[in-house]
Amino acid sequence: MKQIITMLALATLFSCDKNDNEADAYGNFEAREVTISAESNGKIEFLNLDEGMQLEKDAVIGQIDTVQLYLNKQQLMASKSTIYSKSANVLSQRNVVQEQLKTAKIEQNRITTMFNESAATKRQVDEITGKVKVLQQQINSVETQNAPIVNEVKSIDVQIEKINDQLKKSKIINPVKGTVLAQYAEPNEITAFGKPIYKIADLSKMTLRVYFSETQLSSIKVGQEVNVSIDENKGAKTYKGKISWISSSAEFTPKIIQTKEERVNLVYAVKIIVKNDGSLKIGMPAEVKL
């Protein structure tokens, strides 16, 4: 009888240990991958890139040929100078007429004063007034001639700004800090707008996507710390993770995911942020214990 009681106690203890060691959720690691594509057309002059390379944000890693863009810009600059010379001629004519108008107005004031003192005739007043109106009309005419020239200069300025933007985008600038996962282009190749050059991801922090059943939702919350384990040669390696997101809607259990309860049909996706020491890889399986 004593032996039977001992065996039952050991069985109960083993059962408890098994339940305690069972994971609450399973999933795989992922990272936010960014595919960097060309923003210009042409030959890749140089590309300082290799798979596994660590890149800093805003680092210039490549250059696409800009000879044609440079020549187009020089042509526009020359056209702008030519148009400016036309505008200068028109404006010089306006300045001459403005000086004549200034003199005429002085004469108009003098004759008007003399007329008020009965020292000038009405005909003299009318003549100077008419001269002032003619000069004002000439100035308006000259300014009208200059308006299309000004608009043409503005149009060329817009074209130059577009080329400046294309010249800027001809530099291949890394937008995010991370590790190069894949390289799709090589130096001296011809690339085109939208063609992928490389893929990068920040692997310093990995995201573990796991699935919890509805009955487990009350045990988790955003910001909660959990234990994340991966398999290694000597057993399991444990990390500290923090829940960053919990799905607001349920979904059917993915086939690749094991669950604590085999009969669970609907689960909730959860993301857990884990600091990477270099051992965590994209796609690596892991388990979570609350």
Helices and strands as residue ranges (DSSP letters): H 2-21, E 25-30, E 33-37, E 42-47, E 54-55, E 60-64, H 67-116, H 122-169, E 171-173, E 178-183, E 190-191, E 196-201, E 205-213, G 214-219, E 225-232, E 235-246, E 251-252, E 266-275, E 285-289
